[in-house]
Amino acid sequence: MKQTFTVTGMTCEHCEKAVVRAVRQLDRTAEVQADRSSNSVVVESEQPREALAQVIADEGYTVAP
């Protein structure tokens, strides 16, 4: 299932990679695209939205409800 998150606080390529890495630690098969210029993270995964949002937040980024 494809889910889109609005994520603020990503300011560089390292931030984008950190978000991608965090999501893939939860779901190794997830397709993840992080784009700091649009504050968006698109995830293709069967994991619950809440779990995905939590791992992004755990990296220190703000996930809009």
N, C-alpha and C positions, 0 to 999 in steps of 0.2 A: 504494500500500500504506500502510495506517495504522500508525503506530508511536508508542508512548508512551514518554517518557523521564522519569525522576525526576531533577530538576535542583534543586540547592540553591544558595543564594546570591542568588536573586532576592528583593529586598526592597521593590521599588516598581514603579509602572507603567512607569517608564523602563527598568527591568531587563527587564520583559516585552517591551517594544517592541524592545529591543536584541537579544533572542533571536529574535524574529520577523524582524527585519531581517536578521540573520546567516543564518538559514535561507533566506530569500528571495533572498539574494545567491547562494547555492549553487543554488537551484532557484526561479526566478521564478514558477512555477506552483504552488508548494507551498501547501497549506492548513495554517496554523499557529495553534494556540491555546496560549498560555502562561498559566498560572495560578499565581501565587506562593503563594497560600494553601494549595494542595495540592502545591506543588513539582512540578508536572507540566507537560510540554510534549507536546502531541499534534500529530504531523506526518503529513499525507497527501502522500506523495511517492514517486517511483520511485528516489530516490537511496539508496545503501547506508546502513544504520544507522550504520556507523562514520564515514562522511563527515558525516552530520548531527550525530552526537555531537561530532565534532571541531570543527565550526564553532561549536557552543554553548560548548564548552570554551575555544575561542579568544577568546570574549567575556569569559572570566574566571569562568565558572560551573562547578560540579562536576556531572558527569553520572555517575549511578550505573551500574555495569556491568549 
